[in-house]
Amino acid sequence: MRLPLIKHITNFIAENDQDYVLETIETLENLIESDNVKDEELDVIGELLSNFYGAIEVDKTIKEGKSQREALNEFMGRVVGCIDR
């Protein structure tokens, strides 16, 4: 997960609509089911999916009333906390 990408996607959601991101997630998840996708491509798609899902979580926190900065820091804190376990 990369915080700058999550922030960029969160800004996109704010300017447009979360549905675009949800549809992109559905498309990428469908794509990984193809037998024609190489391992390297799966890695890239997986990284993109993690950033999209992270942005959805950050957007949810923003809608609950936190600032983007607070939401991003809280999200990354949860991610790092999970990794440290």
Backbone as XML, in Angstrom:
<?xml version="1.0"?>
<chain id="A" units="angstrom">
  <residue number="1" name="MET">
    <atom name="N" x="0.843" y="-1.188" z="0.000"/>
    <atom name="CA" x="0.000" y="0.000" z="0.000"/>
    <atom name="C" x="0.877" y="1.235" z="0.000"/>
  </residue>
  <residue number="2" name="ARG">
    <atom name="N" x="0.451" y="2.178" z="-0.773"/>
    <atom name="CA" x="1.215" y="3.427" z="-0.847"/>
    <atom name="C" x="0.284" y="4.583" z="-0.514"/>
  </residue>
  <residue number="3" name="LEU">
    <atom name="N" x="0.643" y="5.291" z="0.546"/>
    <atom name="CA" x="-0.173" y="6.393" z="1.040"/>
    <atom name="C" x="-0.441" y="7.461" z="-0.015"/>
  </residue>
  <residue number="4" name="PRO">
    <atom name="N" x="0.546" y="7.867" z="-0.836"/>
    <atom name="CA" x="0.247" y="8.883" z="-1.859"/>
    <atom name="C" x="-0.821" y="8.425" z="-2.865"/>
  </residue>
  <residue number="5" name="LEU">
    <atom name="N" x="-0.815" y="7.134" z="-3.203"/>
    <atom name="CA" x="-1.831" y="6.627" z="-4.120"/>
    <atom name="C" x="-3.203" y="6.585" z="-3.456"/>
  </residue>
  <residue number="6" name="ILE">
    <atom name="N" x="-3.240" y="6.171" z="-2.207"/>
    <atom name="CA" x="-4.505" y="6.139" z="-1.473"/>
    <atom name="C" x="-5.070" y="7.550" z="-1.362"/>
  </residue>
  <residue number="7" name="LYS">
    <atom name="N" x="-4.208" y="8.514" z="-1.085"/>
    <atom name="CA" x="-4.648" y="9.906" z="-1.003"/>
    <atom name="C" x="-5.179" y="10.379" z="-2.355"/>
  </residue>
  <residue number="8" name="HIS">
    <atom name="N" x="-4.496" y="10.032" z="-3.424"/>
    <atom name="CA" x="-4.922" y="10.433" z="-4.766"/>
    <atom name="C" x="-6.293" y="9.831" z="-5.099"/>
  </residue>
  <residue number="9" name="ILE">
    <atom name="N" x="-6.469" y="8.564" z="-4.798"/>
    <atom name="CA" x="-7.752" y="7.905" z="-5.070"/>
    <atom name="C" x="-8.849" y="8.500" z="-4.190"/>
  </residue>
  <residue number="10" name="THR">
    <atom name="N" x="-8.524" y="8.822" z="-2.953"/>
    <atom name="CA" x="-9.501" y="9.452" z="-2.060"/>
    <atom name="C" x="-9.934" y="10.806" z="-2.611"/>
  </residue>
  <residue number="11" name="ASN">
    <atom name="N" x="-8.996" y="11.563" z="-3.159"/>
    <atom name="CA" x="-9.346" y="12.837" z="-3.794"/>
    <atom name="C" x="-10.254" y="12.611" z="-4.999"/>
  </residue>
  <residue number="12" name="PHE">
    <atom name="N" x="-9.977" y="11.571" z="-5.769"/>
    <atom name="CA" x="-10.825" y="11.229" z="-6.913"/>
    <atom name="C" x="-12.244" y="10.927" z="-6.452"/>
  </residue>
  <residue number="13" name="ILE">
    <atom name="N" x="-12.371" y="10.163" z="-5.377"/>
    <atom name="CA" x="-13.693" y="9.835" z="-4.833"/>
    <atom name="C" x="-14.423" y="11.107" z="-4.421"/>
  </residue>
  <residue number="14" name="ALA">
    <atom name="N" x="-13.720" y="12.026" z="-3.779"/>
    <atom name="CA" x="-14.333" y="13.275" z="-3.326"/>
    <atom name="C" x="-14.821" y="14.120" z="-4.499"/>
  </residue>
  <residue number="15" name="GLU">
    <atom name="N" x="-14.072" y="14.109" z="-5.588"/>
    <atom name="CA" x="-14.424" y="14.914" z="-6.759"/>
    <atom name="C" x="-15.460" y="14.238" z="-7.647"/>
  </residue>
  <residue number="16" name="ASN">
    <atom name="N" x="-15.531" y="12.929" z="-7.592"/>
    <atom name="CA" x="-16.420" y="12.186" z="-8.482"/>
    <atom name="C" x="-17.424" y="11.380" z="-7.674"/>
  </residue>
  <residue number="17" name="ASP">
    <atom name="N" x="-17.183" y="10.099" z="-7.581"/>
    <atom name="CA" x="-18.108" y="9.224" z="-6.875"/>
    <atom name="C" x="-17.389" y="7.927" z="-6.528"/>
  </residue>
  <residue number="18" name="GLN">
    <atom name="N" x="-17.702" y="7.393" z="-5.383"/>
    <atom name="CA" x="-17.094" y="6.148" z="-4.928"/>
    <atom name="C" x="-17.445" y="4.982" z="-5.861"/>
  </residue>
  <residue number="19" name="ASP">
    <atom name="N" x="-18.571" y="5.074" z="-6.556"/>
    <atom name="CA" x="-18.994" y="3.995" z="-7.449"/>
    <atom name="C" x="-17.964" y="3.689" z="-8.525"/>
  </residue>
  <residue number="20" name="TYR">
    <atom name="N" x="-17.261" y="4.705" z="-9.012"/>
    <atom name="CA" x="-16.225" y="4.474" z="-10.020"/>
    <atom name="C" x="-15.145" y="3.542" z="-9.474"/>
  </residue>
  <residue number="21" name="VAL">
    <atom name="N" x="-14.750" y="3.779" z="-8.242"/>
    <atom name="CA" x="-13.704" y="2.965" z="-7.623"/>
    <atom name="C" x="-14.224" y="1.554" z="-7.352"/>
  </residue>
  <residue number="22" name="LEU">
    <atom name="N" x="-15.452" y="1.440" z="-6.879"/>
    <atom name="CA" x="-16.028" y="0.126" z="-6.627"/>
    <atom name="C" x="-16.140" y="-0.693" z="-7.911"/>
  </residue>
  <residue number="23" name="GLU">
    <atom name="N" x="-16.516" y="-0.041" z="-8.999"/>
    <atom name="CA" x="-16.594" y="-0.739" z="-10.287"/>
    <atom name="C" x="-15.211" y="-1.148" z="-10.787"/>
  </residue>
  <residue number="24" name="THR">
    <atom name="N" x="-14.226" y="-0.317" z="-10.542"/>
    <atom name="CA" x="-12.850" y="-0.659" z="-10.915"/>
    <atom name="C" x="-12.378" y="-1.878" z="-10.124"/>
  </residue>
  <residue number="25" name="ILE">
    <atom name="N" x="-12.692" y="-1.908" z="-8.840"/>
    <atom name="CA" x="-12.334" y="-3.048" z="-7.997"/>
    <atom name="C" x="-12.981" y="-4.327" z="-8.543"/>
  </residue>
  <residue number="26" name="GLU">
    <atom name="N" x="-14.259" y="-4.249" z="-8.876"/>
    <atom name="CA" x="-14.953" y="-5.415" z="-9.422"/>
    <atom name="C" x="-14.299" y="-5.893" z="-10.717"/>
  </residue>
  <residue number="27" name="THR">
    <atom name="N" x="-13.916" y="-4.943" z="-11.566"/>
    <atom name="CA" x="-13.277" y="-5.286" z="-12.837"/>
    <atom name="C" x="-11.941" y="-5.969" z="-12.602"/>
  </residue>
  <residue number="28" name="LEU">
    <atom name="N" x="-11.121" y="-5.412" z="-11.724"/>
    <atom name="CA" x="-9.811" y="-6.001" z="-11.449"/>
    <atom name="C" x="-9.938" y="-7.374" z="-10.795"/>
  </residue>
  <residue number="29" name="GLU">
    <atom name="N" x="-10.901" y="-7.525" z="-9.885"/>
    <atom name="CA" x="-11.104" y="-8.826" z="-9.253"/>
    <atom name="C" x="-11.542" y="-9.866" z="-10.274"/>
  </residue>
  <residue number="30" name="ASN">
    <atom name="N" x="-12.339" y="-9.462" z="-11.243"/>
    <atom name="CA" x="-12.745" y="-10.374" z="-12.307"/>
    <atom name="C" x="-11.551" y="-10.731" z="-13.190"/>
  </residue>
  <residue number="31" name="LEU">
    <atom name="N" x="-10.709" y="-9.756" z="-13.448"/>
    <atom name="CA" x="-9.552" y="-9.960" z="-14.313"/>
    <atom name="C" x="-8.580" y="-10.983" z="-13.739"/>
  </residue>
  <residue number="32" name="ILE">
    <atom name="N" x="-8.397" y="-10.985" z="-12.431"/>
    <atom name="CA" x="-7.430" y="-11.908" z="-11.827"/>
    <atom name="C" x="-7.878" y="-13.361" z="-11.922"/>
  </residue>
  <residue number="33" name="GLU">
    <atom name="N" x="-9.129" y="-13.585" z="-12.249"/>
    <atom name="CA" x="-9.621" y="-14.947" z="-12.415"/>
    <atom name="C" x="-9.219" y="-15.549" z="-13.761"/>
  </residue>
  <residue number="34" name="SER">
    <atom name="N" x="-8.728" y="-14.713" z="-14.660"/>
    <atom name="CA" x="-8.323" y="-15.193" z="-15.979"/>
    <atom name="C" x="-7.045" y="-16.015" z="-15.893"/>
  </residue>
  <residue number="35" name="ASP">
    <atom name="N" x="-7.007" y="-17.095" z="-16.648"/>
    <atom name="CA" x="-5.802" y="-17.934" z="-16.706"/>
    <atom name="C" x="-4.681" y="-17.266" z="-17.503"/>
  </residue>
  <residue number="36" name="ASN">
    <atom name="N" x="-5.002" y="-16.203" z="-18.213"/>
    <atom name="CA" x="-4.036" y="-15.543" z="-19.089"/>
    <atom name="C" x="-3.254" y="-14.425" z="-18.412"/>
  </residue>
  <residue number="37" name="VAL">
    <atom name="N" x="-3.493" y="-14.212" z="-17.138"/>
    <atom name="CA" x="-2.783" y="-13.160" z="-16.404"/>
    <atom name="C" x="-1.525" y="-13.761" z="-15.788"/>
  </residue>
  <residue number="38" name="LYS">
    <atom name="N" x="-0.394" y="-13.130" z="-16.050"/>
    <atom name="CA" x="0.904" y="-13.613" z="-15.544"/>
    <atom name="C" x="1.070" y="-13.257" z="-14.072"/>
  </residue>
  <residue number="39" name="ASP">
    <atom name="N" x="1.991" y="-13.925" z="-13.414"/>
    <atom name="CA" x="2.240" y="-13.691" z="-11.992"/>
    <atom name="C" x="2.630" y="-12.246" z="-11.710"/>
  </residue>
  <residue number="40" name="GLU">
    <atom name="N" x="3.478" y="-11.681" z="-12.569"/>
    <atom name="CA" x="3.902" y="-10.286" z="-12.373"/>
    <atom name="C" x="2.697" y="-9.345" z="-12.473"/>
  </residue>
  <residue number="41" name="GLU">
    <atom name="N" x="1.808" y="-9.647" z="-13.397"/>
    <atom name="CA" x="0.603" y="-8.823" z="-13.566"/>
    <atom name="C" x="-0.329" y="-8.979" z="-12.367"/>
  </residue>
  <residue number="42" name="LEU">
    <atom name="N" x="-0.408" y="-10.187" z="-11.830"/>
    <atom name="CA" x="-1.213" y="-10.410" z="-10.625"/>
    <atom name="C" x="-0.687" y="-9.583" z="-9.451"/>
  </residue>
  <residue number="43" name="ASP">
    <atom name="N" x="0.633" y="-9.491" z="-9.342"/>
    <atom name="CA" x="1.233" y="-8.684" z="-8.274"/>
    <atom name="C" x="0.827" y="-7.222" z="-8.403"/>
  </residue>
  <residue number="44" name="VAL">
    <atom name="N" x="0.878" y="-6.705" z="-9.616"/>
    <atom name="CA" x="0.510" y="-5.299" z="-9.862"/>
    <atom name="C" x="-0.972" y="-5.082" z="-9.576"/>
  </residue>
  <residue number="45" name="ILE">
    <atom name="N" x="-1.803" y="-5.995" z="-10.064"/>
    <atom name="CA" x="-3.244" y="-5.866" z="-9.830"/>
    <atom name="C" x="-3.542" y="-5.941" z="-8.333"/>
  </residue>
  <residue number="46" name="GLY">
    <atom name="N" x="-2.858" y="-6.836" z="-7.622"/>
    <atom name="CA" x="-3.041" y="-6.949" z="-6.175"/>
    <atom name="C" x="-2.667" y="-5.665" z="-5.450"/>
  </residue>
  <residue number="47" name="GLU">
    <atom name="N" x="-1.584" y="-5.051" z="-5.883"/>
    <atom name="CA" x="-1.163" y="-3.780" z="-5.278"/>
    <atom name="C" x="-2.192" y="-2.684" z="-5.549"/>
  </residue>
  <residue number="48" name="LEU">
    <atom name="N" x="-2.692" y="-2.633" z="-6.771"/>
    <atom name="CA" x="-3.727" y="-1.656" z="-7.101"/>
    <atom name="C" x="-4.976" y="-1.883" z="-6.256"/>
  </residue>
  <residue number="49" name="LEU">
    <atom name="N" x="-5.393" y="-3.139" z="-6.139"/>
    <atom name="CA" x="-6.580" y="-3.443" z="-5.337"/>
    <atom name="C" x="-6.404" y="-3.015" z="-3.891"/>
  </residue>
  <residue number="50" name="SER">
    <atom name="N" x="-5.231" y="-3.250" z="-3.319"/>
    <atom name="CA" x="-5.020" y="-2.853" z="-1.925"/>
    <atom name="C" x="-5.106" y="-1.340" z="-1.761"/>
  </residue>
  <residue number="51" name="ASN">
    <atom name="N" x="-4.616" y="-0.600" z="-2.750"/>
    <atom name="CA" x="-4.718" y="0.856" z="-2.687"/>
    <atom name="C" x="-6.165" y="1.333" z="-2.856"/>
  </residue>
  <residue number="52" name="PHE">
    <atom name="N" x="-6.906" y="0.692" z="-3.757"/>
    <atom name="CA" x="-8.317" y="1.054" z="-3.932"/>
    <atom name="C" x="-9.119" y="0.755" z="-2.666"/>
  </residue>
  <residue number="53" name="TYR">
    <atom name="N" x="-8.914" y="-0.428" z="-2.086"/>
    <atom name="CA" x="-9.619" y="-0.763" z="-0.857"/>
    <atom name="C" x="-9.225" y="0.176" z="0.283"/>
  </residue>
  <residue number="54" name="GLY">
    <atom name="N" x="-7.950" y="0.538" z="0.342"/>
    <atom name="CA" x="-7.510" y="1.501" z="1.354"/>
    <atom name="C" x="-8.199" y="2.841" z="1.197"/>
  </residue>
  <residue number="55" name="ALA">
    <atom name="N" x="-8.336" y="3.299" z="-0.043"/>
    <atom name="CA" x="-9.004" y="4.574" z="-0.302"/>
    <atom name="C" x="-10.476" y="4.517" z="0.096"/>
  </residue>
  <residue number="56" name="ILE">
    <atom name="N" x="-11.119" y="3.381" z="-0.125"/>
    <atom name="CA" x="-12.521" y="3.217" z="0.277"/>
    <atom name="C" x="-12.635" y="3.344" z="1.796"/>
  </residue>
  <residue number="57" name="GLU">
    <atom name="N" x="-11.709" y="2.723" z="2.516"/>
    <atom name="CA" x="-11.710" y="2.807" z="3.984"/>
    <atom name="C" x="-11.459" y="4.239" z="4.464"/>
  </residue>
  <residue number="58" name="VAL">
    <atom name="N" x="-10.511" y="4.915" z="3.839"/>
    <atom name="CA" x="-10.209" y="6.299" z="4.216"/>
    <atom name="C" x="-11.417" y="7.184" z="3.923"/>
  </residue>
  <residue number="59" name="ASP">
    <atom name="N" x="-12.048" y="6.992" z="2.777"/>
    <atom name="CA" x="-13.239" y="7.776" z="2.426"/>
    <atom name="C" x="-14.351" y="7.567" z="3.451"/>
  </residue>
  <residue number="60" name="LYS">
    <atom name="N" x="-14.523" y="6.335" z="3.913"/>
    <atom name="CA" x="-15.529" y="6.034" z="4.925"/>
    <atom name="C" x="-15.254" y="6.821" z="6.208"/>
  </residue>
  <residue number="61" name="THR">
    <atom name="N" x="-13.993" y="6.864" z="6.610"/>
    <atom name="CA" x="-13.612" y="7.593" z="7.820"/>
    <atom name="C" x="-13.821" y="9.095" z="7.642"/>
  </residue>
  <residue number="62" name="ILE">
    <atom name="N" x="-13.532" y="9.608" z="6.454"/>
    <atom name="CA" x="-13.764" y="11.028" z="6.168"/>
    <atom name="C" x="-15.249" y="11.347" z="6.273"/>
  </residue>
  <residue number="63" name="LYS">
    <atom name="N" x="-16.075" y="10.466" z="5.745"/>
    <atom name="CA" x="-17.528" y="10.680" z="5.802"/>
    <atom name="C" x="-18.062" y="10.608" z="7.224"/>
  </residue>
  <residue number="64" name="GLU">
    <atom name="N" x="-17.310" y="9.972" z="8.115"/>
    <atom name="CA" x="-17.678" y="9.926" z="9.529"/>
    <atom name="C" x="-17.270" y="11.194" z="10.265"/>
  </residue>
  <residue number="65" name="GLY">
    <atom name="N" x="-16.586" y="12.113" z="9.555"/>
    <atom name="CA" x="-16.292" y="13.407" z="10.138"/>
    <atom name="C" x="-14.831" y="13.742" z="10.368"/>
  </residue>
  <residue number="66" name="LYS">
    <atom name="N" x="-13.927" y="12.850" z="10.053"/>
    <atom name="CA" x="-12.511" y="13.154" z="10.257"/>
    <atom name="C" x="-11.956" y="13.860" z="9.022"/>
  </residue>
  <residue number="67" name="SER">
    <atom name="N" x="-10.864" y="14.592" z="9.236"/>
    <atom name="CA" x="-10.188" y="15.224" z="8.110"/>
    <atom name="C" x="-9.475" y="14.153" z="7.297"/>
  </residue>
  <residue number="68" name="GLN">
    <atom name="N" x="-9.121" y="14.486" z="6.060"/>
    <atom name="CA" x="-8.416" y="13.524" z="5.221"/>
    <atom name="C" x="-7.106" y="13.107" z="5.883"/>
  </residue>
  <residue number="69" name="ARG">
    <atom name="N" x="-6.411" y="14.057" z="6.428"/>
    <atom name="CA" x="-5.127" y="13.759" z="7.076"/>
    <atom name="C" x="-5.309" y="12.792" z="8.243"/>
  </residue>
  <residue number="70" name="GLU">
    <atom name="N" x="-6.298" y="13.069" z="9.098"/>
    <atom name="CA" x="-6.572" y="12.185" z="10.231"/>
    <atom name="C" x="-6.951" y="10.786" z="9.754"/>
  </residue>
  <residue number="71" name="ALA">
    <atom name="N" x="-7.807" y="10.738" z="8.728"/>
    <atom name="CA" x="-8.276" y="9.457" z="8.200"/>
    <atom name="C" x="-7.113" y="8.652" z="7.617"/>
  </residue>
  <residue number="72" name="LEU">
    <atom name="N" x="-6.244" y="9.317" z="6.865"/>
    <atom name="CA" x="-5.083" y="8.638" z="6.284"/>
    <atom name="C" x="-4.143" y="8.124" z="7.369"/>
  </residue>
  <residue number="73" name="ASN">
    <atom name="N" x="-3.861" y="8.956" z="8.369"/>
    <atom name="CA" x="-2.964" y="8.546" z="9.463"/>
    <atom name="C" x="-3.553" y="7.383" z="10.264"/>
  </residue>
  <residue number="74" name="GLU">
    <atom name="N" x="-4.859" y="7.454" z="10.518"/>
    <atom name="CA" x="-5.522" y="6.385" z="11.262"/>
    <atom name="C" x="-5.465" y="5.068" z="10.471"/>
  </residue>
  <residue number="75" name="PHE">
    <atom name="N" x="-5.731" y="5.156" z="9.185"/>
    <atom name="CA" x="-5.694" y="3.959" z="8.342"/>
    <atom name="C" x="-4.299" y="3.344" z="8.319"/>
  </residue>
  <residue number="76" name="MET">
    <atom name="N" x="-3.288" y="4.161" z="8.082"/>
    <atom name="CA" x="-1.926" y="3.637" z="8.030"/>
    <atom name="C" x="-1.493" y="3.093" z="9.382"/>
  </residue>
  <residue number="77" name="GLY">
    <atom name="N" x="-1.972" y="3.694" z="10.447"/>
    <atom name="CA" x="-1.691" y="3.166" z="11.785"/>
    <atom name="C" x="-2.253" y="1.761" z="11.967"/>
  </residue>
  <residue number="78" name="ARG">
    <atom name="N" x="-3.462" y="1.550" z="11.447"/>
    <atom name="CA" x="-4.066" y="0.205" z="11.522"/>
    <atom name="C" x="-3.278" y="-0.785" z="10.676"/>
  </residue>
  <residue number="79" name="VAL">
    <atom name="N" x="-2.851" y="-0.348" z="9.484"/>
    <atom name="CA" x="-2.109" y="-1.235" z="8.598"/>
    <atom name="C" x="-0.774" y="-1.616" z="9.250"/>
  </residue>
  <residue number="80" name="VAL">
    <atom name="N" x="-0.047" y="-0.637" z="9.748"/>
    <atom name="CA" x="1.248" y="-0.907" z="10.376"/>
    <atom name="C" x="1.051" y="-1.776" z="11.618"/>
  </residue>
  <residue number="81" name="GLY">
    <atom name="N" x="-0.014" y="-1.510" z="12.366"/>
    <atom name="CA" x="-0.306" y="-2.316" z="13.544"/>
    <atom name="C" x="-0.531" y="-3.768" z="13.202"/>
  </residue>
  <residue number="82" name="CYS">
    <atom name="N" x="-1.185" y="-4.032" z="12.085"/>
    <atom name="CA" x="-1.419" y="-5.407" z="11.640"/>
    <atom name="C" x="-0.139" y="-6.073" z="11.173"/>
  </residue>
  <residue number="83" name="ILE">
    <atom name="N" x="0.722" y="-5.307" z="10.547"/>
    <atom name="CA" x="1.979" y="-5.861" z="10.045"/>
    <atom name="C" x="2.910" y="-6.213" z="11.200"/>
  </residue>
  <residue number="84" name="ASP">
    <atom name="N" x="2.891" y="-5.392" z="12.254"/>
    <atom name="CA" x="3.789" y="-5.611" z="13.393"/>
    <atom name="C" x="3.433" y="-6.844" z="14.215"/>
  </residue>
  <residue number="85" name="ARG">
    <atom name="N" x="2.231" y="-7.355" z="14.065"/>
    <atom name="CA" x="1.794" y="-8.502" z="14.880"/>
    <atom name="C" x="2.496" y="-9.750" z="14.486"/>
  </residue>
</chain>
